[in-house]
Amino acid sequence: MFDCYVRLNFHVGLAVVALTRITAFNFNISLSLLFYSTVFCVAFLGYNFIKFFSLYSKNKFNKTKFFSLLFPPIIIASLIVFIGLLSFTYAALGLVFLAGILVLLYSIPLSKKRKNFRALRGLKIHLVALAWLVITFYLPLVFSETVDLDNLLFSTLQRYIFVLVATLPFEIRDLNSDDFQLSTLPQKFGVRNAKLLGIILIIFHLSISFFIIKIPLDIFIIESFVLLGLMVLILKSKEDQPEYYSSFWVEGIPVLWCLLYFLLG
């Protein structure tokens, strides 16, 4: 059951919801259970589309496994998304549509001769970061009555940095299996330098919070604890990782962050 929870992307859906809730907390946005359920299901459907389209394109698609394990939750998730989107504004629908386009660009080849955008040199990690930014940051902001525009650019940069850095353990894990033309950060700079870049970006993220946005001290302590934990996971990342190192522990960082906000924030 735990293996299905991780492999079928329920965990990543929870991480997306957690990061969305952090945005709502930081900007004092009140969002409904239906909204969070819709976000979870959008992430669940998006990631499973990417996964099973890849398997299908490589002729590794197992129809029996798909229909026995994923077909029922996909039907339920699709129904929840349909109901949830009925309550969305046009701006929110536009952001969901944009996220859907990013998923399609990540997965589907542009033509028979061309590969998908994911395969373009150096673009993979930025497609992921942009999709997470749209759903976990800008989507909840659409439902806010007042937004601090002065810090919006820096907050956007922080979320982009967080997703970028959190992707590093996955790229290190996939170093040998990824096509070299993807030009991922570990491929381009080496594992050691990619880790160093991740540490620098984490310090930059915390510097923005402390010196520019000037978040409350208790929130800064929580954020520092979470990002230092992510830093440790990055430093300990290697190509030969335990099975759930990235897919559960690294992916679970937003969940830990959200829980600490509820308990201590």
C-alpha positions as CSV (number, residue, x, y, z in Angstrom):
1,M,0.0,0.0,0.0
2,F,2.8,2.4,0.8
3,D,4.5,1.6,-2.5
4,C,1.3,2.3,-4.3
5,Y,0.9,5.6,-2.4
6,V,4.4,6.8,-3.5
7,R,4.5,5.3,-7.0
8,L,1.0,6.3,-8.1
9,N,1.8,9.9,-7.1
10,F,-0.6,10.3,-4.1
11,H,2.4,11.6,-2.2
12,V,3.3,14.2,-4.8
13,G,-0.3,15.4,-4.8
14,L,-0.1,15.9,-1.0
15,A,3.2,17.8,-1.4
16,V,1.5,20.1,-4.0
17,V,-1.4,20.7,-1.6
18,A,1.0,21.4,1.3
19,L,3.0,24.0,-0.7
20,T,-0.3,25.6,-1.8
21,R,-1.4,25.8,1.9
22,I,1.9,27.5,2.7
23,T,1.2,30.2,0.2
24,A,-2.3,30.6,1.7
25,F,-0.7,30.9,5.1
26,N,1.9,33.4,4.1
27,F,-0.7,35.7,2.3
28,N,-3.6,35.1,4.7
29,I,-5.8,33.5,2.1
30,S,-8.8,31.5,3.2
31,L,-9.5,28.6,0.8
32,S,-12.1,25.9,0.8
33,L,-11.6,22.1,1.2
34,L,-13.0,21.8,-2.4
35,F,-10.2,24.1,-3.6
36,Y,-7.4,21.9,-1.9
37,S,-9.1,18.8,-3.1
38,T,-9.1,20.1,-6.7
39,V,-5.4,21.1,-6.4
40,F,-4.6,17.6,-5.1
41,C,-6.5,15.9,-8.0
42,V,-5.0,18.2,-10.6
43,A,-1.5,17.2,-9.4
44,F,-2.4,13.6,-9.2
45,L,-3.8,13.5,-12.7
46,G,-0.9,15.6,-14.1
47,Y,1.8,13.4,-12.7
48,N,0.1,10.2,-13.6
49,F,-0.4,11.4,-17.1
50,I,3.3,12.1,-17.4
51,K,4.2,8.8,-16.0
52,F,1.9,6.6,-18.0
53,F,2.3,8.5,-21.2
54,S,6.0,7.9,-20.9
55,L,5.4,4.2,-20.3
56,Y,3.0,4.0,-23.2
57,S,5.5,5.7,-25.6
58,K,8.1,3.2,-24.6
59,N,5.7,0.2,-25.0
60,K,5.9,-0.5,-21.3
61,F,2.3,0.3,-20.5
62,N,0.6,-2.3,-18.4
63,K,-3.1,-2.1,-19.1
64,T,-4.0,-4.6,-16.4
65,K,-2.1,-2.7,-13.7
66,F,-3.5,0.6,-14.9
67,F,-7.2,-0.4,-14.8
68,S,-6.9,-2.3,-11.5
69,L,-5.0,0.3,-9.6
70,L,-5.4,3.7,-11.2
71,F,-8.5,3.8,-13.3
72,P,-10.9,4.1,-10.3
73,P,-9.0,7.0,-8.5
74,I,-8.5,8.7,-11.9
75,I,-12.3,8.7,-12.5
76,I,-12.9,10.0,-9.0
77,A,-10.1,12.7,-9.3
78,S,-11.5,13.8,-12.7
79,L,-15.0,14.2,-11.2
80,I,-13.6,16.3,-8.3
81,V,-11.6,18.5,-10.7
82,F,-14.7,19.1,-12.8
83,I,-16.7,20.1,-9.8
84,G,-13.9,22.2,-8.4
85,L,-13.3,24.1,-11.6
86,L,-16.9,25.1,-11.8
87,S,-16.2,27.4,-8.8
88,F,-13.0,28.8,-10.2
89,T,-12.7,32.3,-11.6
90,Y,-11.6,32.8,-15.2
91,A,-8.2,33.8,-14.0
92,A,-7.9,30.6,-11.9
93,L,-9.1,28.5,-14.9
94,G,-6.5,30.2,-17.0
95,L,-3.7,29.2,-14.6
96,V,-5.0,25.6,-14.5
97,F,-5.0,25.6,-18.3
98,L,-1.5,26.9,-18.3
99,A,-0.3,24.2,-16.0
100,G,-2.0,21.6,-18.3
101,I,-0.2,23.0,-21.3
102,L,3.1,22.7,-19.4
103,V,2.3,19.1,-18.6
104,L,1.6,18.4,-22.3
105,L,4.8,20.1,-23.4
106,Y,6.7,18.0,-20.8
107,S,5.2,14.8,-22.1
108,I,4.1,14.9,-25.7
109,P,6.5,15.3,-28.7
110,L,6.0,18.3,-30.8
111,S,6.0,16.2,-33.9
112,K,7.1,12.8,-35.1
113,K,10.6,14.0,-35.6
114,R,10.9,16.3,-32.6
115,K,11.1,15.4,-29.0
116,N,9.0,17.0,-26.2
117,F,10.1,20.2,-24.5
118,R,11.5,18.1,-21.6
119,A,14.1,16.8,-23.9
120,L,15.3,20.3,-24.9
121,R,18.7,21.1,-23.4
122,G,18.4,22.4,-19.8
123,L,14.6,22.9,-19.9
124,K,13.4,19.9,-17.9
125,I,13.9,21.4,-14.4
126,H,12.5,24.8,-15.4
127,L,9.3,23.2,-16.8
128,V,8.8,21.4,-13.5
129,A,9.5,24.6,-11.4
130,L,7.2,26.7,-13.6
131,A,4.3,24.2,-13.3
132,W,4.6,24.0,-9.5
133,L,4.9,27.8,-9.3
134,V,1.6,28.3,-11.3
135,I,-0.4,25.8,-9.2
136,T,1.1,26.2,-5.7
137,F,1.8,30.0,-5.7
138,Y,-0.2,32.0,-8.3
139,L,-3.4,29.9,-8.2
140,P,-4.2,30.5,-4.5
141,L,-3.2,34.2,-5.0
142,V,-6.0,34.6,-7.5
143,F,-8.5,34.0,-4.6
144,S,-6.8,36.7,-2.4
145,E,-8.6,40.0,-1.9
146,T,-5.3,41.8,-1.1
147,V,-1.8,40.9,-2.2
148,D,1.4,42.5,-1.1
149,L,2.6,43.5,-4.5
150,D,5.9,44.9,-3.1
151,N,7.1,41.4,-2.1
152,L,5.3,39.5,-4.9
153,L,8.4,39.3,-7.2
154,F,10.7,38.1,-4.4
155,S,8.1,35.6,-3.1
156,T,7.8,34.3,-6.7
157,L,11.5,33.9,-6.9
158,Q,11.6,32.1,-3.6
159,R,9.0,29.5,-4.7
160,Y,10.9,29.0,-8.0
161,I,14.1,28.5,-6.1
162,F,12.6,26.1,-3.7
163,V,11.2,23.8,-6.4
164,L,14.4,24.1,-8.4
165,V,16.5,23.0,-5.4
166,A,14.1,20.3,-4.3
167,T,14.4,18.7,-7.8
168,L,18.2,18.3,-7.4
169,P,18.1,14.9,-5.5
170,F,15.9,13.5,-8.3
171,E,18.3,14.7,-11.0
172,I,21.3,13.2,-9.1
173,R,19.4,10.0,-8.8
174,D,18.6,9.9,-12.5
175,L,22.1,11.0,-13.6
176,N,22.9,7.8,-15.4
177,S,19.4,7.1,-16.8
178,D,18.7,10.6,-18.1
179,D,19.6,11.3,-21.7
180,F,22.8,13.4,-21.6
181,Q,21.3,16.0,-23.9
182,L,18.8,17.0,-21.2
183,S,21.7,18.9,-19.7
184,T,20.4,18.7,-16.1
185,L,22.4,20.5,-13.4
186,P,24.3,17.4,-12.2
187,Q,25.1,16.6,-15.9
188,K,26.2,20.1,-16.7
189,F,28.1,21.0,-13.6
190,G,28.8,17.7,-11.9
191,V,27.1,16.3,-8.7
192,R,29.4,18.2,-6.3
193,N,28.9,21.6,-8.0
194,A,25.1,21.0,-8.4
195,K,25.0,20.4,-4.6
196,L,27.0,23.6,-4.0
197,L,24.6,25.5,-6.2
198,G,21.7,24.1,-4.3
199,I,23.2,25.3,-1.0
200,I,23.8,28.8,-2.4
201,L,20.2,29.0,-3.6
202,I,18.9,27.9,-0.2
203,I,21.0,30.6,1.6
204,F,19.7,33.1,-1.0
205,H,16.1,32.0,-0.3
206,L,16.6,32.5,3.5
207,S,18.3,35.9,2.9
208,I,15.3,37.1,0.9
209,S,13.0,36.1,3.8
210,F,15.1,37.7,6.5
211,F,16.4,40.9,4.8
212,I,13.9,41.8,2.2
213,I,10.4,40.3,3.0
214,K,11.3,40.4,6.7
215,I,8.9,37.6,7.8
216,P,8.1,37.2,11.5
217,L,10.8,35.5,13.5
218,D,8.8,32.4,14.4
219,I,8.0,31.8,10.7
220,F,11.6,32.4,9.7
221,I,12.8,29.8,12.2
222,I,10.4,27.2,10.8
223,E,11.4,28.1,7.2
224,S,15.1,27.8,8.2
225,F,14.6,24.4,9.8
226,V,12.8,23.1,6.8
227,L,15.3,24.4,4.3
228,L,18.3,23.2,6.3
229,G,16.7,19.8,6.3
230,L,16.4,20.0,2.5
231,M,20.0,21.1,2.4
232,V,21.0,17.9,4.3
233,L,19.0,15.8,1.9
234,I,20.7,17.4,-1.0
235,L,24.2,16.9,0.5
236,K,23.5,13.2,1.1
237,S,22.0,12.7,-2.3
238,K,23.8,10.2,-4.6
239,E,23.1,8.3,-7.7
240,D,22.6,5.0,-5.9
241,Q,19.8,6.2,-3.5
242,P,17.5,4.1,-1.3
243,E,14.2,3.5,-3.0
244,Y,12.2,6.2,-1.3
245,Y,14.9,8.7,-0.7
246,S,13.7,11.3,-3.2
247,S,10.2,10.1,-4.0
248,F,9.1,10.1,-0.3
249,W,11.6,12.0,1.9
250,V,12.5,14.9,-0.4
251,E,9.0,15.1,-1.8
252,G,7.7,15.2,1.8
253,I,9.6,18.4,2.7
254,P,6.6,20.6,1.8
255,V,4.4,18.4,3.9
256,L,6.7,18.8,6.9
257,W,6.8,22.6,6.3
258,C,3.0,22.8,6.3
259,L,2.7,20.7,9.4
260,L,5.2,22.9,11.3
261,Y,3.2,26.0,10.2
262,F,0.1,24.4,11.8
263,L,1.8,23.3,14.9
264,L,4.2,26.2,15.6
265,G,3.2,29.1,13.3
